[in-house]
C-alpha cells in the first residue's frame, strides 16, 4: 500500500516548461522580458511580440487571510513561509469593492501597490480577487454611493438555504448601473496592472447568488448572470495579458452556458471550494438531468481554459460541505485538485491549524521537481500564447 506522500511523487505530472511560449517566439519573448523588467513597476511593456500573450506561472499560491492584507507582522510571516517553500509561486489576496473605490470614480490601490512591490522583490506573483459578496452582515461590501436609489441600494441580503438570518450581502448585478460601475473598477485596475509582469491574475467571487431575503424575479436573476458575463468580457478586454478568473459553483441549470462562455472568451475557471465528495458539485449529466455539477467542466474543458480551484477552511475539515464526509489529508486534496480538476493553479487558504500541513506537502519532491509544483503547465488553447 502506497502512502499519500508516495502517491504524490509517483503521480507527479511531467513538467511542460518547454511549451509555455510557442517555440517561434521564445527568443524574442525572452529578450523583451529582460527589457521590460527595467521599466517602471506599474508601466511595464508586454514581454512578447504577441499583444494577447498571457502571463503564465502555474503552480501553488497562498490565499491570505483578508484582515492580514495590511498587517506587517502577518505579512512578514507569510513572506518567510513563501521563501522556505519554493513551490509557492505567489499570493492571492481579496479586497471588498468598497476598499478599492472610496467614492464614485475615486480609487485607492495603495495596498495592492505595496503588496505587488514586496512580492516582485521576492520574484513572486500576485493574484487579486474583487469580492462582490460578503459572508458577514457587518462587512462593508460596496462603496457608499451605491447604497442609493439610483443603484437599487446596490446590494441585497442573503441567508443560508432554509434560514432567515442574514448571512451576508451580494451585489445587485442585474442593475445595469451597478454593472457599469464594477466594469469601471476593472478598467482602472487593468490600466494600472495588466502590463506588470508580477501581476498574475484578477478575478471575481463565486457565482452562487445565495438565498435572497428580498424578492428576486426570474428576469432579475437572468440579468444577474448576463451581466456577470459582460463583466468578465470586459475584464478580458482590460487585462489582455493577465489571467481573468471567475469562481463558479451554482446554480447548476446555467453552468453549461456560463462556463462555455467563459471558456470561449479565455477566462479562467475557479471554484470557491474543493470538496472531493460533494454530490452537487460532482453529479454527472444524464438524459433525465442534464444539469451536471461544476467539477465535470474541469475535465470537459481541461487544456482549453486555465483551471484554478481554491481550497478553503471547510475543505480542510471535511470532504463534504455538510460535514457528513471524511476529514481529508492535504495530500488527498492535492491529488483531487491535480488529477480530477486538472488544476493549473491551486489557491491554498492560509488557515491556522492547517497551513503548516500544506507547507509540509508542498515541500515534498512531487511539488518541488518543477516550477509548476507538479500541476499541468500546458498553455491553454484559449490563449494565443503564454509567456513566462
N, C-alpha and C positions, 0 to 999 in steps of 0.2 A: 504494500500500500504506500503510495507516494504521499508525502506531506504537501500541504498547500504551498509552502515555500518552494519545494522542489518543482511543483507544478508550474509555478511562475517562471522558473528558469527554463524548464523544458519547453513550455508553450510560448516563450518569448518570440515576438514577431521579428523576422529578419529586417534589419534597418534598410530603408529605401532612400537614403540621403542622396544618392546619385540622380534621382529623378525629381528633386524638389524644384529645380529650374529646368525647363526644357533645354536639351543639350546645346542647341544652336545659340542660346542666349547666355550660357554660363559665363564666358569670358567678359562680355560686355556688362552683364549684371554685376559681376564681382568688382570691376573697375569703378562703375558708377556708385556702388555701395560705399567704397572707400572714400570717394569724393564727397558723398552725401553726409558722411559722419562728421566732417569738419564744419558743416553749416550750422546755423543757429538751431537749438534743440526743437523749437516749435515751427520751424520753416525748412524742413529737410526735404530735398528733392527725392522723388521716387527712384529707387535703385535698380532700374531696369528700363530697357527700351520699350517695353510693353506698358502703355499707360494704364492698363487694367490689371497688371500683375498684383497678386495679393501676398502680403507678408505672411510667412508660413513657418511657424515654430511649434509644431505639435508636441504634446507631452503632458506632463503633470503640472498643475497650477494650484496654489493655495487660494481658497476663498476666505478672506479675513473677516473677523467679527466687525460689524458695522461701527460699533462705538469706538473701535480702535483706529479708525481712518486717520485721526489726527492726534493720536496718543503716542508720544515719542518713546515712552518706556515699552509699550506694547509692540510698536513697530521695530524697535531695536531687537527685541527677542525674535520677531518674525524674520528679520534680515539675518540674524545669527543662524537660525534653523535652515534658511534657504542656502546660506553659504556652506553649511555642513551636509547638504543634500543636493548633489548635482542634478538629480532627476527633476527637481522643481525648477521649472523654466521661468516662473513669474507668479504674479498675484492677480486674482480677480477681486475688485473692490466694488461695493454697492453704495449708491447715493440716491436719496429721495429726490424727486423732481424739485421740491422746494429748496433743497440745499444748493442746487445749481442755478436756479433762476430766482433771484431775490425779489425782483419786481418785474413787471412786464418788459421783456427785452433786455433786462439788466442781469448779466450772467456773472457768476463767481466760480471760476475754475481753479482757484488758487490751491486748493487741496490736491486736486488732480495733478497740477503742475509740479508740486513738491514731491508727490509720490513718484511721478514719472521720472523726475530728475534723480531721485535716490535709486530707483531701480535701474535706470540707464547707467549710472556709475558702477553698478554691480553686474552689468551685462545681462539683466533680467528684464522681463516684459510685463506690461500692464494691460489688463482687460477690465473694462468698466461696464457695470450693469446699471441702467437708469431704472429705478424702482417706481413703478406706477401703481403699485398695490402694496398695502401695508397689512401687517398681521397683529397690530396692536392699535386700538382705537385712539390712543393718546398721541401717536406719532403724527407729525405734521407732514402729510404726504405731498400736497400740491401747493404752489405759490398762492398767497392770499388773494391775489387779483382774480384767480379762477373761481373763488368761492362767492361768485356774484350771479345775478340773474342771467346775464349775457351768456354765461357758460353753464347754465343749469346747476349752479353751485359746484361744478367741476368734478365732484366725486359722489359716490353712493356707498352706504354702509352695507356690509355683508356679514353673514354668520356661517357657522358650520351647518352642514345639511341637517335639517330636522330641529334646529335650535333657533332661538330668537335673540340671543345675546349678541351684541355687536362684537365681531372678531377683528374687524379692520375695515379698510376702505379700498375701493377700486376707482379708477377714473371713469368718467362718463365719455368714453371714447366714441360713442355713437354721435356725439355732438361735434359737428364739423369745425367749430371754433376751438374746441379742446384739442382736436386732432391737429389743427394747423399750428397751434402754439407748441405742441410736442414736436412737430416737424421742424419748427423754427429753432428749437433747442438743439436738435440733432444737426441742423445746418451749421449752427455756430460751433458745435463741437467738431464737426467734420473739417471746417476751415482751419481749426486750430490743431487738430491731432492726426488727421489722415496720413500726412506725409512723414510723421515721426516714426523712425524705424523700431522704436521700443513700445509703441502703442499698438498692441496686438489685436484688440477686439473691442467692440461696443455692442451692447445688447439690451433686450427688454425682458421683463419678468414674465412669469407663466401666463399661458393663455386662458386658464380657468377663471371665469368671472367671479365665482363664489355665489352663494345663495343670497341674492339681494333682499334687503329688508324693505325696499321700495318696489312698487310695481314696475316691471320692465316688459315692454311689448315685444312681440316677435320681430317687429320691424327694427326696434332699437337694438335687439340682440344681433340681428343680421348686419346692421350698420356698424356695430362694435367691431365685428370681425372683418368686415370690408375695410374699415378704417385702419385696423391693425395691419392688414396687407399693405395699404397705402403708405403707412409709416415705415414699414420695412423696405418698401421700394425706394422711398426717399433716402433711407439710411444707406442703401447700396449706392445711390447716386452721390451722396455726400462723402462716403467712405469707399471709393473705388479700389483702394489699395489695402483695405483693412477688413478683417472678418466682421460681419454684422450677424448678430446672434438673436434668435428668438427661442425662449423656453416654451415648450409645448407639452401639455398633458391632457387637457379636456377642453370642450366636450367631444366625445367620440364621433358623433354624426358628421362633424365638419372637418375631421382631421385629414381625410384624404385630399380634399380641396385645399386646405390650409397648407399642409406640408408640401404638396405638389407645387403650389405657387411659390413657396419659399425656396424649394429646390430650383425651380426654373429661373428665379432671379439671382441665385447664387448666395442665398443666406445660409447660415449655419444652424443646424438643428441641435437644440439643447433640451434638457428636461430638468425640472426643479428637484427631482428625486431619483434615486437609483434603488428601486425595490425589486430584487430578483423574483419574488413570489407574488407580487401584487397582481391579482387576476385581471382587473380592469385595464391595467397597463400592458399586460401580456396577451390578452384574449385575441385569438386569430379570427379573421373573417370567415364566414360560411355563406352558403347560398341563402340561408334564412336570416343571417345577421351580418351584413357587410361592414359594420362599424367596428373595425379592429382597433386594438389598443395601440398607443403611440410607439411602444417598443418595436413593433413589427416594421415600422417605417425605417428604423435604423438599418435593418437588413435589406429592405426593399431599395433604399437609396444609398447604400454603402458604396463609396468610391465616386458617387456623383456629387454629393454635398458634404461639407465638413460636419463631423459629429462631435458633440461636446457635452456629455452628461455631467450633472452636478451631484455630489454626494453631500447630503445634509445630515443633521443630527439624528433624525429618525432612521436614516438608512444605516447608521452605525448600530442602532439599538435593535432593529428588527428587520426581517425580510419583507414584512407587510406593514402597511400604514396603520392598521387597526391593532397591531401588536400580537396577532394570532400566529405569526410565523415563528422563525427561529432567530437567534442572535448570530449574525454573520461575522466571520473574521474579515479583516481588512483584505486579506488575500482573496477571499471569495467575492467580495465586492469588486475588486480589481479585475478578476477573471471574467465576471459577468459583464462589466463595462467594456472590457477589451474584446472579448470573444463573441458575445451576444449583441452588444450595442455597437461594435466595430468603432470604438471611440478613437478619434484622433487627438482629442484633448479630454482630460478629466479635471474638473474643478473640485478639489477636496476641501470641504469646510474645516477650518481650524477650530475644532471643538475641544475644550478641556476634557481630559479623560480619554480622548481618542487620538489626538493628533500625534502623540508620541508613538502610537502603534503605526500610524500612517507613515511617519518618517522612517521607522524601522523597516517597513516593507519596501519603501521607495529606495532604500539603500541596499537592497538585495541585488544580486547580479542581473536578474531579469529586467531591472529598471535602469541599471547603470551602464548597460552594454552599448547603448546608442543614444543620441540626443533626444529622441522621441520617447525615451523611457519604456521601450517595449511596445508602444502603441503604433498604429499604422501611420506612416509619414507620407503616403502616396498623395500627390496633389489631386484634389477633386476635379472631376471633369467639368464641373460648373464654372471653374476658374479658367481663364485663358492660359494662365501660368502662375506658378508660385515662386516667390523669391525669399531666400534666406537672409 
